[in-house]
Amino acid sequence: MTIKDLTRTRNFFLLAGPCVIEDEDMALHIAERIAGITEKLNIPYVFKGSYRKANRSRIDSFTGIGDEKALKILLKVHETLGIPTVTDIHETTEADIAAEYVDILQIPAFLCRQTDLLAAAAKTGKIVNIKKGQFLAPESMQFAARKVEDSGNPNVILTERGSTFGYTDLVVDFRSIPQMKKFGFPVVTDITHSLQQPNQTSGISGGLPELIETIAKAAVAVGTDGLFIETHPEPLKAKSDATNMLPLDRLEDLLTKLIRIRDAVR
């Protein structure tokens, strides 16, 4: 797939799915449900699912069902439903492996300055989605993008996902969206991770899912090119990020509202 495939309509594009691949049936169910919604609303869609979670609060937190098993499920989603997929990578050795199964490689926010990782992702030829570090100004993301370009790959997406606010909270500075768009790459707003409350004293990250619609509306109003939303049929039963995901049955209503805002501001 190409960047043009994502930006082919007047609507924003959507990266959405569960935080982590839990099993094949769950992944296919979520992907098929979202694909039906986005096809009806003419929203370009990419299924999101992490094949492994490397950044967890506790050593006993769920990290995945096994790398190869989860990657094969991502490939099955693509082959069964004909939709592209995206997953995170964490080390240089993962880039070529994951690239055999998915269409977009995602660089986690806490790794966005890792030169070797960015270069390895770039050299696969896949689209590289770089999440802005919670510790970085939006202007700094031009340097992360340039590392991918200088490695021979112009296919870059930049993602806003909130900035550190104190020790256990995040805040979205919506100036980041137009500021990063100046670099010439599509900009995505990660709605659900922007509402995380990481490193709680319980050892489990919290969240503010009741603000998902608020953050999404604001992002669309200021011109985000894409949205990143983690969603699950029963978020509180999810094995990762349960406290900040959107219930799957609320997604269509939210996207419908956001399209109206998109039309109003264009």
C-alpha positions as CSV (number, residue, x, y, z in Angstrom):
1,M,0.0,0.0,0.0
2,T,1.0,3.7,-0.3
3,I,0.4,7.0,1.4
4,K,-2.0,7.9,-1.4
5,D,-4.2,4.9,-0.6
6,L,-4.7,6.4,2.9
7,T,-5.4,9.9,1.7
8,R,-7.6,9.0,-1.3
9,T,-10.8,10.4,0.1
10,R,-12.0,13.7,1.6
11,N,-12.3,11.9,5.0
12,F,-9.6,11.2,7.5
13,F,-8.1,7.7,7.5
14,L,-8.4,5.3,10.4
15,L,-5.9,3.0,12.2
16,A,-8.0,1.0,14.6
17,G,-8.1,-2.3,16.4
18,P,-7.2,-3.9,19.7
19,C,-4.2,-3.0,21.7
20,V,-2.6,-6.4,21.3
21,I,-3.5,-9.5,19.3
22,E,-5.2,-11.8,21.8
23,D,-6.4,-14.6,19.5
24,E,-7.5,-15.1,15.9
25,D,-11.2,-15.0,16.4
26,M,-11.1,-11.7,18.3
27,A,-8.8,-10.1,15.7
28,L,-11.0,-11.1,12.7
29,H,-14.2,-10.1,14.5
30,I,-12.9,-6.6,15.3
31,A,-11.4,-6.1,11.9
32,E,-14.5,-7.3,10.0
33,R,-16.7,-5.1,12.1
34,I,-14.6,-2.0,11.6
35,A,-14.1,-2.7,7.9
36,G,-17.9,-2.8,7.4
37,I,-18.3,0.5,9.2
38,T,-15.5,2.3,7.4
39,E,-16.6,1.0,4.0
40,K,-20.0,2.4,4.6
41,L,-18.6,5.8,5.7
42,N,-15.9,5.9,2.9
43,I,-13.0,6.0,5.4
44,P,-9.7,4.3,4.4
45,Y,-9.0,1.7,7.1
46,V,-5.9,0.0,8.5
47,F,-6.3,-2.8,11.1
48,K,-4.1,-2.1,14.1
49,G,-2.8,-4.8,16.5
50,S,0.4,-5.2,18.4
51,Y,2.0,-8.6,18.0
52,R,3.9,-8.0,21.2
53,K,3.8,-5.4,23.9
54,A,7.3,-4.5,25.0
55,N,6.6,-1.5,27.2
56,R,4.6,-2.7,30.2
57,S,4.3,-1.4,33.8
58,R,5.0,-4.8,35.4
59,I,7.0,-7.8,34.5
60,D,3.9,-10.0,35.0
61,S,1.8,-8.0,32.5
62,F,0.5,-9.7,29.4
63,T,2.8,-9.2,26.5
64,G,1.4,-11.4,23.7
65,I,0.5,-14.9,22.5
66,G,3.8,-15.4,20.7
67,D,5.4,-13.3,18.0
68,E,5.0,-15.7,15.0
69,K,1.5,-16.7,16.0
70,A,0.3,-13.1,16.3
71,L,2.0,-12.0,13.1
72,K,0.3,-14.8,11.2
73,I,-3.0,-13.6,12.6
74,L,-2.3,-10.1,11.3
75,L,-1.5,-11.6,7.9
76,K,-4.7,-13.6,8.0
77,V,-6.7,-10.4,8.7
78,H,-5.1,-8.9,5.6
79,E,-5.7,-11.9,3.4
80,T,-9.2,-12.7,4.6
81,L,-10.6,-9.2,4.6
82,G,-8.4,-7.4,2.1
83,I,-7.4,-4.6,4.5
84,P,-3.9,-3.4,5.3
85,T,-2.4,-3.9,8.8
86,V,0.0,-2.0,11.1
87,T,2.0,-3.2,14.1
88,D,4.7,-1.9,16.4
89,I,8.4,-2.9,16.3
90,H,10.8,-2.4,19.1
91,E,14.2,-3.6,17.9
92,T,16.1,-3.5,14.6
93,T,15.9,-7.2,14.2
94,E,12.1,-7.0,14.2
95,A,11.8,-4.8,11.2
96,D,12.4,-7.4,8.5
97,I,10.4,-10.0,10.3
98,A,7.3,-7.9,10.8
99,A,7.5,-6.4,7.3
100,E,6.8,-9.9,5.9
101,Y,3.4,-9.8,7.6
102,V,2.1,-6.2,7.7
103,D,1.8,-3.1,5.6
104,I,2.9,-0.4,8.0
105,L,5.6,-0.5,10.7
106,Q,5.0,1.6,13.7
107,I,7.7,3.1,15.9
108,P,6.5,3.5,19.5
109,A,6.7,6.9,21.0
110,F,9.4,6.0,23.5
111,L,11.6,4.8,20.7
112,C,11.1,7.6,18.2
113,R,14.7,8.9,18.4
114,Q,16.3,5.5,18.0
115,T,18.3,6.0,14.8
116,D,19.1,2.4,14.0
117,L,15.4,1.3,14.5
118,L,14.1,4.1,12.2
119,A,16.7,3.2,9.6
120,A,15.9,-0.5,9.8
121,A,12.1,0.2,9.4
122,A,12.9,2.5,6.5
123,K,14.9,-0.1,4.6
124,T,12.0,-2.5,4.5
125,G,10.3,-0.1,2.1
126,K,7.1,-0.2,4.2
127,I,5.2,2.9,5.4
128,V,6.8,3.9,8.7
129,N,4.4,5.5,11.3
130,I,6.5,7.3,13.9
131,K,4.7,8.2,17.2
132,K,5.9,11.5,18.7
133,G,7.6,10.9,22.0
134,Q,5.8,12.2,25.0
135,F,9.0,14.1,25.8
136,L,9.4,15.8,22.4
137,A,8.2,19.1,20.9
138,P,6.4,18.6,17.6
139,E,9.1,20.5,15.7
140,S,11.6,17.8,16.8
141,M,9.7,15.1,14.8
142,Q,11.1,16.5,11.6
143,F,14.5,14.9,12.5
144,A,12.9,11.5,13.1
145,A,11.2,11.7,9.8
146,R,14.4,12.8,8.1
147,K,16.2,9.7,9.4
148,V,13.6,7.5,7.5
149,E,13.9,9.7,4.4
150,D,17.7,9.7,4.5
151,S,17.5,5.9,4.6
152,G,15.8,5.9,1.2
153,N,12.2,5.8,2.3
154,P,9.8,8.8,1.8
155,N,6.8,6.9,3.2
156,V,6.4,8.5,6.6
157,I,3.4,9.2,8.9
158,L,3.8,11.2,12.1
159,T,1.5,10.5,15.1
160,E,0.6,12.8,18.0
161,R,-0.1,10.9,21.2
162,G,0.0,13.4,24.0
163,S,2.8,15.0,26.0
164,T,4.0,14.2,29.5
165,F,2.1,16.4,32.0
166,G,3.5,15.8,35.5
167,Y,4.4,12.2,36.4
168,T,1.2,10.3,35.7
169,D,-0.8,12.1,33.0
170,L,-0.7,13.3,29.4
171,V,-2.1,16.3,27.6
172,V,-2.7,16.9,23.9
173,D,-1.4,20.2,22.5
174,F,-3.4,20.5,19.4
175,R,-0.9,22.9,17.9
176,S,1.2,19.8,17.3
177,I,-1.0,18.7,14.4
178,P,-0.5,21.8,12.1
179,Q,3.1,22.1,13.2
180,M,3.9,18.6,12.2
181,K,1.9,18.8,9.0
182,K,4.3,21.5,7.8
183,F,7.0,18.8,7.3
184,G,4.9,17.4,4.4
185,F,3.8,14.1,6.0
186,P,0.3,12.9,7.0
187,V,-0.3,13.4,10.6
188,V,-2.3,11.0,12.8
189,T,-3.8,11.7,16.2
190,D,-3.7,8.8,18.6
191,I,-6.9,9.4,20.5
192,T,-6.8,6.5,23.0
193,H,-3.2,6.6,24.0
194,S,-3.5,10.4,24.5
195,L,-5.9,9.6,27.3
196,Q,-3.7,7.2,29.1
197,Q,-2.6,7.9,32.7
198,P,0.6,5.9,32.8
199,N,2.6,4.6,35.8
200,Q,-0.1,4.6,38.3
201,T,0.8,3.5,41.8
202,S,-1.1,0.3,41.2
203,G,1.4,-0.7,38.5
204,I,-1.4,-0.6,35.9
205,S,-1.9,2.4,33.6
206,G,-5.2,4.3,34.0
207,G,-7.1,6.2,31.4
208,L,-9.9,8.7,30.6
209,P,-12.0,6.9,27.9
210,E,-14.9,9.2,28.6
211,L,-12.9,11.9,26.8
212,I,-12.3,9.9,23.6
213,E,-15.0,11.8,21.7
214,T,-13.8,15.2,22.9
215,I,-10.2,14.6,21.8
216,A,-11.3,13.1,18.5
217,K,-13.5,16.0,17.7
218,A,-10.8,18.5,18.5
219,A,-8.3,16.6,16.4
220,V,-10.5,16.5,13.3
221,A,-11.4,20.2,13.8
222,V,-7.8,21.2,13.6
223,G,-7.0,19.1,10.5
224,T,-5.6,15.8,11.5
225,D,-5.2,13.5,8.5
226,G,-5.8,10.3,10.3
227,L,-7.1,8.9,13.6
228,F,-5.6,6.1,15.7
229,I,-8.2,4.4,18.0
230,E,-7.8,1.3,20.0
231,T,-11.1,-0.5,20.4
232,H,-12.4,-3.8,21.8
233,P,-15.8,-5.5,22.1
234,E,-15.4,-5.5,25.9
235,P,-12.5,-3.1,26.9
236,L,-12.5,-4.0,30.6
237,K,-11.8,-7.6,29.6
238,A,-8.9,-6.7,27.2
239,K,-5.5,-8.0,28.2
240,S,-3.8,-4.6,27.6
241,D,-4.8,-0.9,27.8
242,A,-8.2,-1.9,29.1
243,T,-8.7,1.5,30.8
244,N,-8.5,3.7,27.7
245,M,-10.0,1.8,24.8
246,L,-13.3,2.6,23.0
247,P,-16.1,0.0,23.1
248,L,-16.4,-1.4,19.6
249,D,-20.2,-0.8,19.5
250,R,-19.6,3.0,19.9
251,L,-17.2,3.4,17.0
252,E,-19.7,3.9,14.2
253,D,-21.5,6.7,16.0
254,L,-18.3,8.4,16.8
255,L,-17.0,8.2,13.2
256,T,-20.3,9.5,11.9
257,K,-20.0,12.6,14.1
258,L,-16.4,13.1,13.1
259,I,-17.2,13.1,9.4
260,R,-19.7,15.9,10.0
261,I,-17.0,18.0,11.7
262,R,-14.6,17.2,8.8
263,D,-17.1,18.4,6.3
264,A,-17.8,21.5,8.3
265,V,-14.2,22.6,8.5
266,R,-13.1,21.8,5.0
